Amino acid sequence: MSDDDPQDRGDGPGFKVNGHKLPNLTALLGGGPGAAAASVQQVDPEDLPFDVEAVHRALTPLQAEVPEDAFTAPLLGTERQGGGIVIGSGGLILTIGYLIVEAESVAVLDAEGRPTEADVIAYDFESGLGLARAVAPLNRPVLNFGTVRDLGPGSTVVTSCGGSETIVQTVTGKRPFQGYWEYALDEAIYTAPAHPNWGGAAMIGMDGLLYGVGSLYIEDADADGKPRPGNMIVPIDLLEPILDDLIVNGRRSGPARPWLGLFVDERMGHVVVLGTSPRGPASSTGLEQGDMILRVNGNAIGSLADFYEQLWTAGPAGVAIGLTVMQQEAGSAYEMTIQSADRDSYLKIDRWER
């Protein structure tokens, strides 16, 4: 994320990092150069009960270039790198969606290590997953799916972008996740230690199956409140119900959720505004950093989970959303209405525009 991202600045009480990319990860993990690498356990293929090299052949580095005027460029940058996972015939590649959303070009590697162009075919904001398809044969095998129902706290997994970026992690828990950018999962997988290149990394079970896709660096991998660097992994189970829709339409079917373009955090039992998304529905409302949202459509809220439940059950994208806001400076509450929008309509995605 850019320096303009409210979460990257690290200011304010109760701040937690939930990073898509974090240049100072080494420092956060405990010091100088090499600290990140030293904090993770590299994989000896002979110690694992599945064919690690076969899994590696299904994984490819992925690089995307995004126009400077793209909606997501100020937050996610114009050059994005991570991992891709071959999951289907014809070079169908799964990755984390923020790597490829609004990309004008995507490059992956075939089995011989040659760069190959890929087309973005889908992005699903609700799960955070994205799909691309190589335009030429990759000659890579397909990685089959497991189910997170078979994983529990303490499970050993291997998380990899291929090659040396393959580490052993422990599942520290499965619990809900709420992101400050109007994103939430009912159940996410939490792992530790942190993978140094988590975006789009494949989380593999001891049976050699794909269980999840790396999404974020987090500081709260444990549920006990003590800081522990780790990763949030999107469960592969979220993909299967929407896979056909994504391939055919580029998005899941059904009405889109209402989106306000707010960055929010939960602090001491209150939902606090961190900022607004440029050009988003809330950008011209006067909401400022530190303002507290007390009610949504008249319903009291005290957590991000409450806020998102009230927002997303209010109706489809376009519905008017009433907020009761306590101003940080004035200390007085007032009512406002924001006309929600379909977030996807702000994105530069040619397939959707045709």
SVG drawing of the C-alpha trace seen along z (x, -y; Angstrom):
<svg xmlns="http://www.w3.org/2000/svg" viewBox="-33 -21 54 60">
<polyline fill="none" stroke="black" stroke-width="0.4" points="0.0,0.0 1.0,-3.6 2.1,-6.0 -1.4,-7.5 -3.0,-4.3 -4.4,-5.0 -3.3,-1.6 0.2,-1.9 0.9,-5.0 0.4,-3.1 -1.0,-6.1 -3.7,-6.2 -4.6,-4.0 -5.5,-0.4 -3.8,-0.4 -3.2,3.0 -1.4,3.7 -3.3,5.7 -1.0,5.3 -1.3,6.2 2.4,5.2 4.7,4.0 8.2,2.9 9.3,2.8 8.2,6.3 11.8,7.2 11.8,4.6 8.4,5.6 9.6,9.2 12.5,8.2 15.4,6.3 17.8,5.9 18.4,7.6 17.7,11.3 15.4,11.2 12.4,12.2 14.1,15.1 15.5,16.3 12.1,16.3 10.6,18.9 11.3,22.6 12.5,23.5 11.2,26.7 13.2,29.9 11.1,31.8 12.2,35.1 10.5,34.2 7.0,33.8 4.5,36.6 3.7,35.2 5.6,34.4 6.8,30.8 8.3,30.5 5.0,31.5 3.2,28.8 5.9,26.3 5.3,27.0 1.7,25.8 2.9,22.5 4.1,19.5 5.3,16.0 2.9,13.4 3.5,9.8 0.8,7.2 1.0,3.7 -1.9,1.3 -2.6,-2.1 -1.8,-5.1 -5.4,-6.4 -6.9,-3.1 -9.1,-3.4 -7.0,-1.1 -3.6,-2.5 -3.2,-5.0 -3.7,-2.2 -2.2,0.9 0.3,-0.6 0.8,-0.2 3.3,2.6 2.2,5.7 4.0,9.0 2.9,12.2 2.0,15.8 -0.3,17.6 -1.7,21.2 -2.7,23.3 -6.2,24.7 -7.7,25.6 -7.0,26.6 -6.2,24.0 -3.9,22.2 -6.5,21.1 -4.7,19.3 -5.9,18.5 -4.4,15.6 -5.4,13.0 -7.5,10.4 -5.7,7.2 -2.7,8.3 -4.6,8.3 -7.6,6.0 -7.5,3.3 -4.3,4.8 -3.6,3.9 -1.0,6.6 -0.2,9.8 2.8,12.0 3.4,15.5 6.0,18.2 5.5,21.4 7.1,24.7 10.4,23.8 10.6,20.4 9.6,18.3 7.4,15.3 3.9,15.7 1.1,13.2 -2.1,13.8 -5.6,12.2 -7.5,11.1 -10.8,12.9 -12.3,12.4 -12.2,10.5 -14.4,11.1 -14.3,8.4 -16.4,10.4 -13.9,13.2 -10.8,11.3 -10.0,13.9 -9.0,13.3 -8.6,15.4 -6.4,15.1 -5.8,17.3 -2.5,17.7 -2.7,16.9 -0.2,19.7 0.2,23.2 2.0,23.2 2.6,27.0 2.1,26.9 0.0,29.4 -3.2,28.5 -3.3,28.2 -6.4,29.9 -8.5,28.5 -8.8,29.6 -11.3,28.2 -10.6,26.1 -13.1,28.3 -10.1,30.7 -7.9,28.1 -7.8,27.0 -5.6,25.0 -2.2,26.6 -2.4,28.1 0.8,27.9 0.7,26.5 3.2,25.4 2.8,22.0 4.6,21.4 5.1,19.2 7.3,21.9 11.0,22.6 12.8,21.1 9.7,19.1 8.3,22.2 7.9,22.3 6.3,24.4 3.4,22.6 1.1,23.5 -2.6,22.8 -3.2,20.6 -7.0,20.4 -10.0,20.1 -12.1,17.1 -13.9,14.1 -11.9,11.4 -12.9,7.7 -10.8,5.4 -10.9,1.7 -11.7,1.4 -15.3,2.7 -14.2,6.3 -15.0,9.2 -14.9,13.0 -17.1,15.1 -14.1,17.5 -10.5,16.9 -7.5,19.0 -4.7,17.5 -1.2,18.8 2.3,18.2 5.1,17.3 4.6,14.7 5.4,15.7 7.7,13.1 5.8,12.9 2.3,13.8 0.2,12.3 -1.2,15.1 0.9,17.8 -0.6,21.3 -1.3,22.8 -0.9,26.6 -2.0,29.3 0.0,32.4 -2.0,34.2 -0.6,32.0 -3.9,30.2 -4.7,26.5 -6.4,25.2 -6.1,21.4 -4.6,18.4 -2.3,15.9 -3.9,12.5 -2.4,10.4 0.3,9.8 -1.2,9.5 0.0,8.8 -2.7,10.7 -2.2,14.3 -3.2,15.6 -6.7,14.9 -5.5,14.2 -4.7,10.6 -0.9,10.9 1.0,9.7 2.2,12.4 3.1,11.8 1.4,14.1 -0.8,14.3 -4.5,14.2 -5.3,16.9 -8.5,16.9 -10.1,20.4 -10.3,22.3 -13.8,23.3 -15.0,19.8 -14.0,20.3 -15.9,23.4 -19.5,22.0 -18.7,19.0 -16.0,20.5 -18.4,21.0 -19.8,17.5 -16.3,16.0 -15.2,17.9 -18.3,17.0 -19.1,13.5 -15.9,12.3 -17.8,11.7 -20.3,13.6 -23.9,13.6 -26.6,11.6 -26.8,8.0 -23.7,6.3 -23.3,5.2 -23.7,1.6 -20.3,-0.2 -19.6,-3.5 -15.9,-4.0 -15.0,-4.2 -11.9,-3.2 -12.9,-2.2 -11.4,-0.6 -12.7,0.8 -11.3,-0.9 -12.4,-0.5 -15.9,0.6 -16.4,-2.0 -16.3,-2.2 -13.9,-5.0 -13.3,-6.6 -9.8,-6.4 -10.5,-8.1 -12.4,-7.8 -11.7,-6.3 -10.9,-8.9 -13.9,-9.4 -16.0,-7.0 -19.5,-7.7 -18.3,-9.0 -15.5,-11.2 -17.5,-14.4 -19.5,-13.9 -17.2,-15.7 -16.4,-12.6 -13.0,-13.0 -10.4,-10.8 -11.4,-10.1 -15.2,-10.5 -17.2,-7.7 -20.1,-5.9 -22.7,-5.2 -25.6,-3.9 -26.4,-2.5 -30.0,-3.1 -30.9,-3.7 -29.3,-0.5 -26.6,-0.9 -23.2,0.6 -20.1,1.2 -17.8,3.3 -16.7,3.7 -18.8,6.9 -21.9,4.9 -21.1,2.1 -20.7,4.5 -23.8,6.6 -26.0,3.5 -24.5,2.1 -24.7,5.3 -28.2,6.2 -29.6,2.8 -30.3,3.7 -28.4,4.0 -25.8,1.5 -27.4,-1.9 -29.5,-1.9 -29.3,-5.0 -27.4,-4.3 -28.2,-6.5 -25.3,-7.1 -25.3,-8.6 -21.9,-10.2 -20.1,-11.6 -17.6,-14.3 -14.2,-14.0 -13.7,-17.8 -17.2,-19.0 -18.2,-16.1 -21.7,-16.2 -23.7,-13.6 -25.5,-14.3 -27.3,-12.3 -26.1,-11.9 -27.2,-9.8 -24.8,-8.4 -26.0,-6.9 -24.2,-3.6 -22.7,-2.3 -21.5,0.9 -17.8,0.8 -17.0,2.7 -18.4,-0.1 -15.4,-2.3 -12.9,0.2 -11.2,0.2 -12.0,3.7 -12.5,3.9 -14.5,7.2 -17.1,5.6 -17.3,2.4 -18.2,4.2"/>
</svg>
